[in-house]
Amino acid sequence: MAFTGYLSQFSLPELFRFLEEGYKTGLLTIRQLNSNSSQSKHSQSNYLPSNYSPSTDSSSNNLHPNLITETHYIWLQQGRILAAAESLDNQGLISILSKRGWNKSNLTLKDFEEHSSTKTTMGLYLKSQGIVKAEQLMLLFRAQVTEKISPLFELNNAEFNFEANSSLPLAEMTGLSIPATEATLMGLRNLEEWNQLSAKLPDPTSSILAKTQERPKIRLEYKESQVWKYANGSSSVQKISEELKFPLEKVQQIAFRLIVSNLVEEVFMLKGSNSLGSRDNLGEQLQNHSSNNKVKVFSETDALSKVTETKDTENKVKELQYQQNTQNLSTQNLVNSSYSKLSQTRRQENSSVTSSKLGTELDTVSKTNMSQSFLQNLVGFLQEKIEN
């Protein structure tokens, strides 16, 4: 993957942050353009030939001598800067070694290539040969990377090109590396001219918010540490400046350094929400917020309990009503059953009475019939007696 752009549109701090967050590996080439080739930050491409394509070869300077004044090369691995140089001849680290008077054995690039393994960096080879010590190796890395990269943050009229997965120059590598954003922080600390980055600075009405509650692993300077304490998302840059008694422009620059170093983020604040508070009392604010939330939760819980109790009461009332209705129904059924039984009993009693009366009447009739028959027989008997 390769991409090209201009530092006037995509600043070097933003570019370094992009490369680190993307864990990019490859070669970043920065070419400073002739001042006559830029009339505006949006028209730089008009001064480049239509067939121009960024190249990682140093001979590109000879292709367009009127356009390019300086070329810088930076090698990265997984978002960390390994080495930096101004040419691709692999002589940069040896040159620094000689300038510091540490190359007493007159080591050359040919000696390194002949006696070192294919995976050994120049720094490790120098240390294994006793040419430099660990402390000197760190100084070499600082001179090669930090000191060479810092001036690049002042560039505005420059083109950059990133070529992914380019081969790494072992002869230019000390074996040490630094995160790209840390190189940004160190470079911006030494930046004197901020005009090219003025449009990137956070607005005075914005606030900054720390991305972690832990102390930064990067060592901060005193003023940086003081500004970081107010990275609570509620204190505007203007308020931080007034509280710390630092110039507003200085606070903006520090905040920008912390932002591009991926330590804080800019938060745009609504009007009227500039409440001042440092990270020291952030815990108290969070605790108060938590307490308010607890009160709110308790209130909601109480309300929910009351609603539940009301529901329970309603359910109990409904249950009692149901039981009462059931009992009434049972009572009604019992009454109906009792009434039915009573009616049946009455019918049986009436039937018995009727049957008894009927028996009596029949018995009476029977008796009457018997009396009449007897009288008739008696009369007949007496008549026979008389006749005889």
For each residue, the residues with C-beta under 8 A, 3 or more apart:
1: 162 164
2: 54 161 162 163 164
3: 161 162
4: 54 159 160 161 162
5: 9 10 15 159 160
6: 9 10 41 44 45 158 159 160
7: 10 11 12 15 30 155 156 157 158 159 160 196
8: 38 41 44 156 157 158 196
9: 5 6 41 42
10: 5 6 7 14 15 160
11: 7 14 15 196 197 200
12: 7 15 16 30 152 153 155 160 184
13: 16 17 153 184 188 197 200 256 260
14: 10 11 17 18 200 260
15: 5 7 10 11 12 18 19 28 160
16: 12 13 19 20 180 181 183 184 260
17: 13 14 20 21 180 181 184 260 261 262
18: 14 15 21 22 24
19: 15 16 22 24 28 76 79 162 180
20: 16 17 23 24 79 80 179 180 181 262
21: 17 18 79 262
22: 18 19 79
23: 20 78 79
24: 18 19 20 76 78 79 162 164
25: 76 77 78 164 165
26: 75 76 162 163 164 165 166
27: 56 73 74 75 76 162 163 166
28: 15 19 73 74 75 76 160 161 162
29: 54 56 71 72 73 74 160 161 162 163
30: 7 12 71 72 73 74 152 155 158 159 160
31: 54 60 68 70 71 72 158 159 160 161
32: 68 69 70 71 72 155 157 158
33: 37 38 44 47 67 68 69 157 158 159
34: 37 66 67 68 69
35: 38 157
36: 66
37: 33 34 44 47 48 66 67 157
38: 8 33 35 41 43 44 47 157
39: 43
40: 43 44
41: 6 8 9 38 44 156
42: 9
43: 38 39 40 46 47
44: 6 8 33 37 38 40 41 47 48 157 159
45: 6 48
46: 43
47: 33 37 38 43 44 67
48: 37 44 45 52 64 67 159
49: 52 64
50:
51:
52: 48 49 64
53:
54: 2 4 29 31 60 159 161
55: 59 60 63 161
56: 27 29 73 88 161 163 166
57: 60 88
58: 61 71 87 88 89
59: 55 62 63
60: 31 54 55 57 63 64 68 71
61: 58 64 65 68 71
62: 59 65
63: 55 59 60
64: 48 49 52 60 61 67 68
65: 61 62 68
66: 34 36 37
67: 33 34 37 47 48 64
68: 31 32 33 34 60 61 64 65 71
69: 32 33 34
70: 31 32 86
71: 29 30 31 32 58 60 61 68 86 87
72: 29 30 31 32 84 85 86 148 152
73: 27 28 29 30 56 84 85 86 87 88
74: 27 28 29 30 81 83 84 149
75: 26 27 28 81 82 83 84 166 168 169 172 173
76: 19 24 25 26 27 28 79 80 81 82 180
77: 25 80 82 168 177
78: 23 24 25
79: 19 20 21 22 23 24 76 179 180
80: 20 76 77 177 178 179 180
81: 74 75 76 84 145 149 177 178 179 180 183
82: 75 76 77 168 173 177
83: 74 75 92 93 144 145 168 169 172 173 174
84: 72 73 74 75 81 92 144 145 148 149
85: 72 73 88 92 144 148 169 172
86: 70 71 72 73 92 148
87: 58 71 73 91 92
88: 56 57 58 73 85 169
89: 58 92
90: 109 169 171 172
91: 87 94 95 109 171
92: 83 84 85 86 87 89 95 96 144 172
93: 83 96 97 122 123 140 144 171 172 173 174
94: 91 97 98 103 107 108 109 112 122 171
95: 91 92 98 99
96: 92 93 99 100 140 143 144
97: 93 94 100 102 103 107 126 131 132 140
98: 94 95 101 102 103
99: 95 96
100: 96 97 139 140 143
101: 98 104
102: 97 98 131 132 136
103: 94 97 98 106 107 131
104: 101 131
105: 129 131
106: 103
107: 94 97 103 111 112 126 129 131
108: 94 111 112
109: 90 91 94 112 113 171
110: 113 114
111: 107 108 114 115
112: 94 107 108 109 115 116 122 125 171
113: 109 110 116 171
114: 110 111
115: 111 112 125
116: 112 113 120 122 125 170
117: 120
118: 170
119: 170
120: 116 117 124 125 128 170
121: 124 125 170 173 174 175
122: 93 94 112 116 125 126 170 171 172 173 174
123: 93 126 127 132 137 140 141 173 174 175 176
124: 120 121 127 128 175
125: 112 115 116 120 121 122 128 129
126: 97 107 122 123 129 131 132 137
127: 123 124 130 131 132 133 134 137
128: 120 124 125
129: 105 107 125 126
130: 127
131: 97 102 103 104 105 107 126 127
132: 97 102 123 126 127 136 137 140
133: 127 136 137
134: 127 137 138
135: 138 139
136: 102 132 133 139 140
137: 123 126 127 132 133 134 140 141 174 175 176
138: 134 135 141 142 176
139: 100 135 136 142 143
140: 93 96 97 100 123 132 136 137 143 144 174
141: 123 137 138 144 145 146 174 176 178
142: 138 139 145 146 147
143: 96 100 139 140 146 147 148
144: 83 84 85 92 93 96 140 141 147 148 172 174
145: 81 83 84 141 142 148 149 178 183
146: 141 142 143 149 150 178 183 186 187
147: 142 143 144 150
148: 72 84 85 86 143 144 145 151 152
149: 74 81 84 145 146 152 153 183 187
150: 146 147 153 186 187 190 191
151: 148 154 155
152: 12 30 72 148 149 155 158 187
153: 12 13 149 150 184 187 188 191 197
154: 151 191 192 193 196
155: 7 12 30 32 151 152 158 196
156: 7 8 41 195 196
157: 7 8 32 33 35 37 38 44
158: 6 7 8 30 31 32 33 152 155
159: 4 5 6 7 30 31 33 44 48 54
160: 4 5 6 7 10 12 15 28 29 30 31
161: 2 3 4 28 29 31 54 55 56
162: 1 2 3 4 19 24 26 27 28 29
163: 2 26 27 29 56 166
164: 1 2 24 25 26
165: 25 26
166: 26 27 56 75 163
167:
168: 75 77 82 83 173
169: 75 83 85 88 90 172 173
170: 116 118 119 120 121 122 173
171: 90 91 93 94 109 112 113 122
172: 75 83 85 90 92 93 122 144 169
173: 75 82 83 93 121 122 123 168 169 170
174: 83 93 121 122 123 137 140 141 144
175: 121 123 124 137
176: 123 137 138 141
177: 77 80 81 82
178: 80 81 141 145 146 182 183
179: 20 79 80 81 182 183
180: 16 17 19 20 76 79 80 81 183 184
181: 16 17 20 184 185 260 261 262
182: 178 179 185 186 218 261
183: 16 81 145 146 149 178 179 180 186 187
184: 12 13 16 17 153 180 181 187 188 257 260 261
185: 181 182 188 189 218 257 260 261
186: 146 150 182 183 189 190
187: 146 149 150 152 153 183 184 190 191
188: 13 153 184 185 191 253 256 257 260
189: 185 186 221 257
190: 150 186 187
191: 150 153 154 187 188 194 197
192: 154
193: 154 196
194: 191 197 198 201 249 253
195: 156 198
196: 7 8 11 154 155 156 193
197: 11 13 153 191 194 200 201 256
198: 194 195 201
199:
200: 11 13 14 197 256
201: 194 197 198 252 253 255 256
202: 206 208 237 252 255 256 259 266
203: 206 237 266 268
204: 236 237 238 241 248 252
205: 236 237 238 268 269 274
206: 202 203 236 237 266 267 268 269
207: 232 233 234 235 236 237 266 267 269 274
208: 202 227 230 231 233 237 255 258 259 264 265 266 267
209: 231 232 233 264 265 267
210: 213 228 231 232 263 264 279
211: 262 263 264 265
212: 216
213: 210
214:
215:
216: 212 220 228 263
217:
218: 182 185 261 263
219:
220: 216 224 225 228
221: 189 224 225
222: 225 226
223: 226 227 244 246 250 254
224: 220 221 227 228 254 257 258
225: 220 221 222 228 229
226: 222 223 229 230 244 246
227: 208 223 224 230 231 240 244 246 251 254 255 258
228: 210 216 220 224 225 231 258 263 264 279
229: 225 226 278 279 280
230: 208 226 227 235 240 243 244 276 277 278 279
231: 208 209 210 227 228 258 263 264 279
232: 207 209 210 235 277 278 279 282 285
233: 207 208 209 267
234: 207 269 273 274 275 276 277 285
235: 207 230 232 239 240 243 274 275 276 277 278
236: 204 205 206 207 239 240 269 274
237: 202 203 204 205 206 207 208 240 241 248 251 252 255
238: 204 205 241 242 248 274
239: 235 236 242 243 274 276
240: 227 230 235 236 237 243 244 246 251 255
241: 204 237 238 244 245 246 247 248 250 251
242: 238 239 245
243: 230 235 239 240 276 278
244: 223 226 227 230 240 241 251
245: 241 242
246: 223 226 227 240 241 250 251 254
247: 241 250 251
248: 204 237 238 241 251 252
249: 194 252 253
250: 223 241 246 247 253 254
251: 227 237 240 241 244 246 247 248 254 255
252: 201 202 204 237 248 249 255 256
253: 188 194 201 249 250 256 257
254: 223 224 227 246 250 251 257 258
255: 201 202 208 227 237 240 251 252 258 259 264 266
256: 13 188 197 200 201 202 252 253 259 260
257: 184 185 188 189 224 253 254 260 261
258: 208 224 227 228 231 254 255 261 263 264
259: 202 208 255 256 262 263 264 265 266
260: 13 14 16 17 181 184 185 188 256 257
261: 17 181 182 184 185 218 257 258
262: 17 20 21 181 211 259
263: 210 211 216 218 228 231 258 259
264: 208 209 210 211 228 231 255 258 259
265: 208 209 211 259
266: 202 203 206 207 208 255 259
267: 206 207 208 209 233
268: 203 205 206
269: 205 206 207 234 236 273 274
270: 273
271:
272:
273: 234 269 270
274: 205 207 234 235 236 238 239 269
275: 234 235
276: 230 234 235 239 243
277: 230 232 234 235 281 282 285
278: 229 230 232 235 243 281 282
279: 210 228 229 230 231 232 282
280: 229
281: 277 278 284 285
282: 232 277 278 279 285 286
283: 286 287
284: 281 287 288
285: 232 234 277 281 282 288 289
286: 282 283 289 290
287: 283 284 290 291
288: 284 285 291 292
289: 285 286 292 293
290: 286 287 293 294
291: 287 288 294 295
292: 288 289 295 296
293: 289 290 296 297
294: 290 291 297 298
295: 291 292 298 299
296: 292 293 299 300
297: 293 294 300 301
298: 294 295 301 302
299: 295 296 302 303
300: 296 297 303 304
301: 297 298 304 305
302: 298 299 305 306
303: 299 300 306 307
304: 300 301 307 308
305: 301 302 308 309
306: 302 303 309 310
307: 303 304 310 311
308: 304 305 311 312
309: 305 306 312 313
310: 306 307 313 314
311: 307 308 314 315
312: 308 309 315 316
313: 309 310 316 317
314: 310 311 317 318
315: 311 312 318 319
316: 312 313 319 320
317: 313 314 320 321
318: 314 315 321 322
319: 315 316 322 323
320: 316 317 323 324
321: 317 318 324 325
322: 318 319 325 326
323: 319 320 326 327
324: 320 321 327 328
325: 321 322 328 329
326: 322 323 329 330
327: 323 324 330 331
328: 324 325 331 332
329: 325 326 332 333
330: 326 327 333 334
331: 327 328 334 335
332: 328 329 335 336
333: 329 330 336 337
334: 330 331 337 338
335: 331 332 338 339
336: 332 333 339 340
337: 333 334 340 341
338: 334 335 341 342
339: 335 336 342 343
340: 336 337 343 344
341: 337 338 344 345
342: 338 339 345 346
343: 339 340 346 347
344: 340 341 347 348
345: 341 342 348 349
346: 342 343 349 350
347: 343 344 350 351
348: 344 345 351 352
349: 345 346 352 353
350: 346 347 353 354
351: 347 348 354 355
352: 348 349 355 356
353: 349 350 356 357
354: 350 351 357 358
355: 351 352 358 359
356: 352 353 359 360
357: 353 354 360 361
358: 354 355 361 362
359: 355 356 362 363
360: 356 357 363 364
361: 357 358 364 365
362: 358 359 365 366
363: 359 360 366 367
364: 360 361 367 368
365: 361 362 368 369
366: 362 363 369 370
367: 363 364 370 371
368: 364 365 371 372
369: 365 366 372 373
370: 366 367 373 374
371: 367 368 374 375
372: 368 369 375 376
373: 369 370 376 377
374: 370 371 377 378
375: 371 372 378 379
376: 372 373 379 380
377: 373 374 380 381
378: 374 375 381 382
379: 375 376 382 383
380: 376 377 383 384
381: 377 378 384 385
382: 378 379 385 386
383: 379 380 386 387
384: 380 381 387 388
385: 381 382 388
386: 382 383
387: 383 384
388: 384 385
